Amino acid sequence: MTNDLSKQNLEKTKWLPPKLDTPNPAAVAKGGVMKILRPILALLGVFFIVIGVPIAFLTPIPFVPIGLPIVILGVVLLARNSLTGKRWMRNVIAKHPSLKRFAPNWLLHLILGDEAQTLK
């Protein structure tokens, strides 16, 4: 009888470590891949900006904006994947408000995310 009571008391007093929420392995892998992919996408954005401007000026047919979509894609890649790029874009738009006239609201939201609301 006393042996049964001691087993029950031992089971009640047994210390168990708290259950920790282990992160999803897929989320951990995605985070690691994004840490590698973000700088690559930001550099690709800089490349598109640098290559898109000369293409825009060297287009043989006037009023056909071939370089403009390339530059916009570069700006979006740079601003969405680099904090410095996002700050640079926000500062350029703040310094030159006339640029905001050329960028519709959906494009500013795409480039800057929720920070586009503060530029209005």
Summary of the structure (lengths in Angstrom):
residues: 120
radius of gyration: 27.1
end to end distance: 78.8
largest distance: 99.3
contacts: 279
relative contact order: 0.09
helix: 78%
strand: 0%
